[in-house]
Each structure stands twice: as C-alpha cells, then as structure tokens.
Amino acid sequence: MAEIKSIAVIGGGQMGSGIAQLAAVYGIDVWLHDTDADALTRATESISNSIQRFVSKGHLSQEEGTNAIRRLRCTSNLEDLHSADVIIEAIVESEEVKKLLFCELDRIAKVSAILASNTSSISITRIASATSRPHQVIGMHFMNPPPIMKLVEIVRGADTSDDTFNSIKALAERFGKTVVCSQDYSGFIVNRILMPMINEAFCALYTGVATKEDIDTGMKLGTNHPMGPLQLADFIGLDVCLSIMKVLHAGLGDDKYAPCPLLVQYVDAGRLGKKRGIGVYNYLKVPEQNKPSSRL
C-alpha cells in the first residue's frame, strides 16, 4: 500500500472545501479544483477562516494552521491533477455528471491513482464503469461538515480492490475519522435510513400532522437528535435530499421511497434551504408578515 502524499479534490462547495481542509491540516498537499473561479475564491476564504477558528480554539497551533493553508493550491484546470495519489470527487449528486467526470479523470490521472467519490447515494459500480480502472474506484462519503463530523462511509464497487479499500480506509483514519463500510446499494447506510426519515417529516408537514417547529422539536427532544429533520434538510439542501430520494426510489423500486410532493414543490420553487436563505425555514431577515407559510 503506497503512501498517499498528494490529494486532489474536485468541487469547491462546502463538502469539497471541507475535505480539502482536512487533507491540508493532516499534512497532505492538496489541489482544490472547480470550474468556477469565484467558487474557488469563496472556498479559499472559507478554509482560511475555518482553520483560524481551530487555531483560536486551541485545536491547532498557529504554525500548524499556517502550514495547512500553504499546502492548499487551487485550479480550474483538470490537467493540474495528473500527479495526485488520490482524487476525491465532491460535485453535484448526478450519476450522469459524475460518470462524465470520472471518464475524464481516468484519462488525466496517473496509472496508480485512486479515484474516489463523495457520493451519498449513487452506485460506485456504475460510476466506476466509466473508467478503465474500476478496481481503483471507491466511495468515500464524508459527512457534512467534513472537518467536524467524525464519520466516513466507505463503499466498495463490484471491482474495488483490497489495496484500494485499505488505502482509503487508512486515509480516513489518518484524518481522525471513524469508518463504516457499506455494500454498494442505493443510499448506502446513512442516507438509506436518514433520507426516508426526512421525507416522512415532509409528509407529516404536508398532511398537517403538526407545524414544522413541533415536528423538529418532537424529534430533537423525543429521540435526542441534535436538530430536527426539517432543519437538517435545510442544512443539507432540499435539492440534495430530493436527488437522494429519487436515487433510492429508482434503485430500490419501493414506493415507500417516493419523494414527498411538498419536498418536490419546495425544490421547484427554488427553496433549497439555508444556502439559498429559504427552505422549510426562512433564514432571511425580513418582517414577520412577509415570511412564507410552512406550505406553498
């Protein structure tokens, strides 16, 4: 098992920037790629601010924080990733888009490179089929936000080799994470259980079982969850939740995974959650009378 010295992360959003931050803090040189230069600027600022918060809380020394930031490089050119030992994809949750990317990465990456996907629900076997190296393709699903959450869910495709699995497991543990392993079934472990719960919370809101506040309070205080399912959906992104529910419904063929009409309606309306300032809850500072009701 070769030592991993350099990593590339594709996707400058919250997940990608968080993964890049982890790698840099734990002593690995990192390329962060995004086609949007503004996204890279925002990601760099976010990573720098996050590292400084860790320094201010005493979790990192100032020297460690400075060195971590120095290990990070940004690019909009995929060709710059050719020397990375591991490339981790953290882009939109679309099988078609991911397969196109992995086909391109297969051409660019060095022969020994491992190609990992941060997908939260899509088949690793199908993603790997877009490459000539399916034995070096694996799922490495970080929880959000990656620098804080302790779990990494590893998913082996049909052809993922033992060497690839062992390398990625060791990498996750190097990041201080606890590893769980899932078979390559739609939704894996976490989202196979979590997303139907979120979807059912939307159904409860849709059918008038209770207000959004009471649904969330009931689950927080009644089941000891740190946040309610509707608030969590806003944090994840309602579009991401809907995409995962569609994958579960198509992949498992059971109507119990059909997305709630209210979830679909919110996404159609652009109410995607906290990242847009409005989802189930309103995060914009507007007068109370102008806030939307819990249903459209």
Number of C-alpha atoms within 10 A of each C-alpha: 9 9 9 17 13 19 24 30 29 27 24 27 18 16 24 26 28 24 31 32 27 23 27 26 22 15 16 19 21 28 24 28 27 22 14 12 14 11 16 22 13 15 25 21 13 17 23 16 12 16 25 19 14 15 17 12 10 10 13 16 15 15 9 17 20 16 14 24 19 13 19 21 16 19 17 15 10 19 13 16 24 18 17 23 20 27 26 26 26 26 20 15 19 15 17 12 12 22 18 13 18 24 16 15 21 20 13 16 22 15 13 13 22 27 27 26 28 28 27 26 27 25 25 29 21 17 26 28 17 19 21 13 17 22 21 24 32 31 33 27 26 26 19 16 15 22 24 11 13 17 18 23 22 26 29 23 25 18 16 20 15 13 14 21 23 12 17 21 21 17 17 22 15 14 20 16 20 14 19 14 16 16 15 21 18 22 25 23 19 15 18 18 11 13 21 20 14 24 25 17 23 23 17 17 22 19 9 12 12 14 13 23 15 13 19 21 17 16 17 15 12 9 10 11 13 11 15 22 25 26 20 17 26 25 16 17 19 26 21 19 25 22 19 26 26 17 23 27 18 14 16 14 11 10 10 14 21 17 24 21 13 20 25 16 13 20 19 11 11 13 23 25 26 21 14 14 14 18 26 26 19 19 15 11 8 9 7 8 7 7 14 13 10 16 12 9
